[in-house]
């Protein structure tokens, strides 16, 4: 997963972490990982989204994108014993 994210353009990183198009169906990689019990992938996605990054122009932090695209993430994580 890390290698795939390293290839994502800076401006699209949060979008790639929160939504993917699979044969015309938009899925959440995070929910997908949680549902399928891929705990290390889910943790990687959360850590990457919530890491603070910077360039010469701004700081970037994916908290807003995470809660906009996954408004029930806290509930999902609390309900899933494998997460």
Secondary structure, DSSP 8 states (H G I E B T S, - for coil): -HHHHHTS-GGGHHHHHH-EEETTEEE-HHHHHHHTT-HHHHHHHHHHHT--EE-SS-EE--HHHHHHH-TTHHHHHHH-TT-
